[in-house]
Amino acid sequence: MTSGPQSRPFRHLDDVANIIIGNMSAHESSPLIGIVCYGKAKDPERYTLPIPYVESTRRGGGRPLIIPPGDTDTRPYLNLFDGFILAGGGDIDPKYFGQEPHLELLEIDDERDSTELELARTVTERQIPLLAICRGMQVLNVALGGDIIQHLTGDRVLHTKGTGEIVPHHVRALDGSQLARVCGNGIGEVGSKHHQAVGRLGSGLKAVAWSDDGVVEAVESDSYPDTLAVQWHPEEAAAGDSRQQSLFDWLVNRAGEKSKYPD
């Protein structure tokens, strides 16, 4: 037998948060940005996330950390991270907004749905900076009581080829919106790969950008001024397009202003 104190397993995410926070030195002041990754519906053997999310966050001065889906109690994350990204991915189960499933639904992942919907609610309630992208914008909308157009026909504007390939199309931003101030009024061409869109807007959200066919391409909120959501994929073009990178710069800057680790 061994004597002396024995280590114990982590019993709660708070254990991890306290260790990470306690080990951070004063100079490690880059805002911590949590990004929920893809779940088991994407790959049953591993959790994954496209690299551009990480690179775009780092270019903005943030320190990205990947969050695997599965936790339904997301409150400990609020004590660890200074900002969050809700990334793209598969479709949300329509049971969360009271509809029957469409035949074209893809990659339903209940673990990811549960984690992200709860995270979206708690992050907005706590006014923690949030950038929601593609699926993330739809998660935000459903979390706040909205619903989803489950399948776009693409009669006027093609939003996806169904292959994962980025499709370029034009987006118009509302003058005077936060999105227009962040990206500039002339957002112009963006890259999308979505077959769904937000329908009825969630509580407190307002549409601030549209494609030429009227599909809502971005939402924000006077009630949640530290939240921005876009339907396209800015991370895919951010390395060469300052307008797209500006969304990540905005998130990191807002997170830094509220950072738990000031210089």
C-alpha positions in Angstrom: 0.0 0.0 0.0 1.0 3.6 -0.6 0.8 6.3 1.9 0.2 10.0 1.7 -2.3 12.1 -0.3 -3.8 10.5 -3.4 -5.0 12.3 -6.5 -8.6 12.2 -7.3 -10.3 12.4 -10.7 -11.9 15.6 -11.9 -15.5 15.6 -10.7 -16.6 18.7 -12.5 -15.5 21.1 -15.2 -14.9 23.6 -12.5 -11.9 21.6 -11.4 -10.4 22.1 -14.9 -11.3 25.8 -15.0 -9.7 26.4 -11.6 -6.5 24.7 -12.6 -6.1 26.5 -15.9 -6.9 29.9 -14.4 -4.7 29.3 -11.4 -1.7 28.3 -13.6 -2.0 31.4 -15.9 0.8 33.9 -15.3 0.1 37.6 -15.5 1.6 38.0 -19.0 -0.7 35.4 -20.5 -3.4 37.9 -21.1 -4.7 36.9 -24.6 -8.5 36.4 -24.3 -9.4 32.8 -24.1 -11.9 31.9 -26.8 -13.9 28.7 -26.5 -15.0 27.0 -29.8 -17.4 24.1 -29.7 -16.1 21.5 -32.2 -17.9 19.0 -34.4 -19.4 16.0 -32.6 -19.8 12.3 -33.3 -22.3 12.8 -36.1 -19.4 14.2 -38.2 -16.9 11.5 -37.2 -17.7 8.8 -34.6 -14.0 8.3 -33.8 -12.8 11.8 -33.1 -13.8 15.4 -32.3 -12.8 17.7 -35.2 -12.8 21.4 -36.1 -11.6 23.1 -39.3 -8.3 24.8 -38.8 -9.4 28.2 -40.1 -11.5 28.8 -37.0 -8.3 28.5 -34.9 -6.1 30.5 -37.2 -8.6 33.4 -37.6 -8.9 33.6 -33.8 -5.2 33.6 -33.3 -4.7 36.3 -36.0 -7.2 38.4 -34.0 -5.0 38.0 -30.9 -7.1 35.4 -29.1 -6.1 32.1 -27.6 -8.5 29.5 -29.0 -9.4 26.4 -27.0 -11.7 23.6 -28.4 -14.7 22.5 -26.4 -16.0 18.9 -27.2 -19.8 18.7 -27.2 -21.6 16.6 -24.6 -21.8 18.8 -21.5 -25.3 20.0 -20.7 -24.2 22.1 -17.7 -22.2 24.9 -19.5 -21.9 27.3 -16.5 -18.3 26.4 -15.7 -17.3 27.4 -19.2 -18.5 30.9 -18.4 -15.9 31.2 -15.7 -13.1 29.9 -17.9 -13.6 31.7 -21.3 -13.6 35.4 -22.2 -15.5 34.8 -25.5 -17.0 32.0 -27.6 -17.5 30.9 -31.2 -20.4 28.8 -32.2 -19.0 27.1 -35.4 -20.6 25.6 -38.5 -21.6 22.0 -38.9 -24.7 19.8 -39.2 -28.4 20.6 -38.8 -30.2 21.2 -35.6 -32.8 18.6 -34.6 -36.2 20.3 -35.4 -37.7 19.0 -32.2 -36.0 22.0 -30.6 -38.2 24.4 -32.5 -41.4 22.3 -32.8 -41.2 21.1 -36.3 -41.2 17.7 -38.0 -37.9 16.7 -39.7 -37.3 17.6 -43.4 -36.0 14.8 -45.7 -32.9 16.8 -46.4 -31.6 17.0 -42.8 -27.9 16.3 -42.3 -25.7 15.2 -39.4 -28.1 15.5 -36.5 -26.1 15.4 -33.3 -28.1 15.6 -30.1 -25.0 16.0 -27.9 -23.9 19.0 -29.8 -27.4 20.5 -30.0 -27.8 20.2 -26.2 -24.4 21.7 -25.4 -24.6 24.6 -27.9 -28.2 25.5 -27.2 -27.5 25.7 -23.5 -24.3 27.6 -24.1 -26.0 30.1 -26.4 -28.6 30.8 -23.7 -26.1 31.2 -20.8 -23.6 33.2 -22.8 -26.2 35.8 -24.0 -27.6 36.0 -20.5 -24.2 36.8 -19.1 -23.4 39.2 -21.9 -20.2 37.3 -22.8 -18.9 38.1 -26.4 -20.1 35.6 -28.9 -19.5 35.1 -32.7 -21.9 32.6 -34.2 -21.2 31.3 -37.7 -23.5 29.4 -40.1 -25.0 26.6 -37.9 -24.0 28.7 -34.9 -26.3 31.5 -36.0 -29.1 29.0 -36.3 -28.3 27.6 -32.8 -28.4 31.1 -31.4 -31.8 31.8 -33.1 -33.3 28.6 -31.8 -31.9 29.1 -28.3 -33.7 32.4 -28.1 -37.0 31.0 -29.3 -36.8 31.3 -33.1 -37.0 28.6 -35.7 -35.3 27.4 -38.9 -36.1 27.1 -42.6 -35.1 23.5 -42.9 -34.2 23.5 -46.6 -33.6 26.2 -49.1 -34.5 25.6 -52.7 -31.8 27.9 -54.1 -34.0 29.1 -56.9 -32.5 32.6 -57.0 -29.2 32.4 -55.0 -27.2 29.2 -54.6 -26.1 28.8 -50.9 -24.6 25.3 -51.2 -23.6 22.7 -53.7 -24.1 20.0 -51.2 -20.5 19.0 -51.4 -18.9 21.1 -48.6 -17.5 23.4 -51.2 -17.8 27.2 -50.5 -20.3 29.0 -52.8 -19.8 32.7 -53.3 -22.7 35.1 -53.3 -23.5 38.7 -52.5 -24.6 40.0 -49.1 -26.0 43.4 -48.2 -25.6 44.8 -44.7 -28.0 47.2 -43.0 -26.5 50.7 -42.7 -25.7 51.7 -39.2 -25.8 48.1 -37.9 -23.0 46.8 -35.7 -22.2 44.4 -38.5 -21.7 47.3 -40.9 -19.5 49.1 -38.4 -17.3 45.9 -38.0 -17.1 44.8 -41.6 -17.9 47.9 -43.5 -21.2 48.6 -45.4 -19.9 47.0 -48.5 -19.5 43.4 -47.4 -20.1 42.3 -50.9 -19.2 38.7 -51.7 -19.1 36.1 -49.0 -18.7 32.3 -49.0 -21.5 30.0 -47.9 -22.3 26.3 -47.7 -25.7 26.1 -46.0 -29.0 24.5 -47.0 -30.9 26.0 -44.1 -31.5 29.5 -42.8 -33.1 31.3 -39.8 -36.9 31.7 -40.1 -38.8 33.4 -37.2 -36.3 35.4 -35.3 -35.6 34.6 -31.7 -36.3 37.1 -28.9 -34.2 40.2 -29.1 -32.6 39.4 -32.4 -32.9 41.5 -35.6 -31.8 40.8 -39.1 -29.0 43.1 -40.4 -27.8 41.4 -43.6 -29.5 39.6 -46.5 -28.6 37.8 -49.7 -30.2 38.9 -53.0 -33.0 36.3 -52.5 -34.0 37.7 -49.1 -32.4 35.0 -47.0 -31.2 36.5 -43.6 -27.4 36.4 -43.6 -26.7 38.0 -40.2 -28.4 38.9 -37.0 -27.5 41.0 -33.9 -29.2 42.4 -30.9 -29.6 45.6 -28.9 -30.3 43.3 -25.9 -27.1 41.4 -26.5 -24.6 43.9 -27.9 -21.7 41.5 -27.6 -23.3 39.0 -29.9 -22.8 38.9 -33.7 -24.0 36.1 -36.0 -23.5 35.5 -39.7 -24.8 32.8 -41.9 -21.7 32.6 -44.2 -18.2 31.3 -43.4 -15.9 34.2 -42.7 -13.1 31.9 -41.4 -12.6 30.5 -44.9 -11.6 33.8 -46.4 -10.3 35.7 -43.3 -6.6 35.1 -44.1 -6.9 37.2 -47.3 -10.0 39.4 -46.7 -9.8 42.0 -43.9 -13.6 42.4 -43.9 -14.0 38.7 -42.9 -11.1 38.8 -40.4 -12.6 41.8 -38.8 -15.3 39.6 -37.3 -12.7 37.6 -35.3 -10.9 40.8 -34.4 -14.1 42.3 -33.0 -14.8 39.1 -30.9 -11.3 39.1 -29.5 -11.3 42.8 -28.8 -14.6 42.6 -27.0 -13.5 39.6 -25.1 -10.3 41.4 -24.1 -12.2 44.4 -22.8 -14.1 42.0 -20.5 -11.2 39.8 -19.9 -10.6 38.2 -16.5 -6.9 38.5 -17.0 -6.2 42.2 -17.7 -2.6 43.5 -18.4 
